[in-house]
């Protein structure tokens, strides 16, 4: 049995600032595994785990938001 390292226990959490989101839809178009849309087109973060190995992709998706409404947090 091997011990888990700190990195293996960490994950990335995505958040959408609903005050900034205007519903462009880039988040759920680029990453439908992580984002969904509500009934009027605004992005919503799905309840999924994002591993540190996918952090770069998550950062790219956040950077693609024209309003800067997406942020990442390590948990």
N, C-alpha and C positions, 0 to 999 in steps of 0.2 A: 504494500500500500504506500502510495506517495503522498506527501503533504501538498496542499494547494498553496500556491504563492498568492501574494496580495493582488497581483494583476489579474489572476484568474477569477478572483472574487468580485472584482470591480466590473461595472458595466456603464454604458452611456445611456443617459435618459434625455429624450428630446422634449422640448416644451414649445408651445406656441403662445405668444403674447396676443391675446384676443383683441387688445386695444390697437395693435398695429396691423393685424391681418386684415386684408381687404379682399381676399378670395381669389387671388390669381391662379391658384391650383398647382403651382409648380411642385410643391411638397408631395402631394399625392400622385402627381404624374411621374415624378422622378423616383419616388420610393413608396409604392403602394403597399409594401409589406409593413411599413412603419406608420403611414398616414392614411386617413380616410377623409371623406368629405361629409359635411352635415347637409341637411336638406336645402340649404340656400347657397352652397358652394364654398363655405369656409373650411379650412383644414382642421383636422382633429388628429391628435396623436393616438395611435393604437396602443394597447397595453401589451407590448412585446419587449423582450429583452434584446438589447443591442450589445454585442460583445466588443471588447476593446479592439479586436481585429477589424471591426467595421467602423471604427472611429473616423477614419479618413473619409469614407463615403458619407457618413453622417455630417461631417463638417462641410463637405461639398454641397450637400442638399441644403444645409442651413445657409451657406453663402449664396445659393441660388435664389433665395427669397428676396424679392425686390424691396420689401419693407423692412427686412431684418427682423422679422417677427419670430424666427426660430432660433432657439438657443440650445446648447448642450450642457449637461451637467454630468459629472462623474458620480457614481453612487457605489 
